[in-house]
Amino acid sequence: RADQLASTSLLLGVAACVLLVLGLLIPYVILAALPASIAAMITGGSALRNKTSLVGKAKTGKALGLGALIAFGVLLIAAVILVSSFY
């Protein structure tokens, strides 16, 4: 079970990053990156707590999820600054 969580974490982390980049081109797709990144971090942490043998996958999934979450926040702040500069 823990190995499945590690693989799921990696898949969700990659999906979060892809959705983040794709969201720059297609409106509203970027919002799907937020739950994917949170789910990647949760499943990666759960896999590590359950002593998975795929530690690298779990840590990479958590890192990708955290990176996507931080990038989402930075893009959100940049968008707020950009919109507020017009008013």
C-alpha angles and dihedrals in degrees: 000000000000092000090054090052091052092051091046090051092054092047092049092046092053090045091052091053092046092048090049093054092040089051090064088064103034119044120241094011088099089068090066089061091068099064091037092055093046091048090049091054093046096048092044092052091047091051091051092048090051091054101248121194089220096070093151093056092048094049093045091050091050092048093049091048092050092046092051091048092051092046090050090053093048091049090048092052091047091051092050091050091047094049094044092051090065093059 
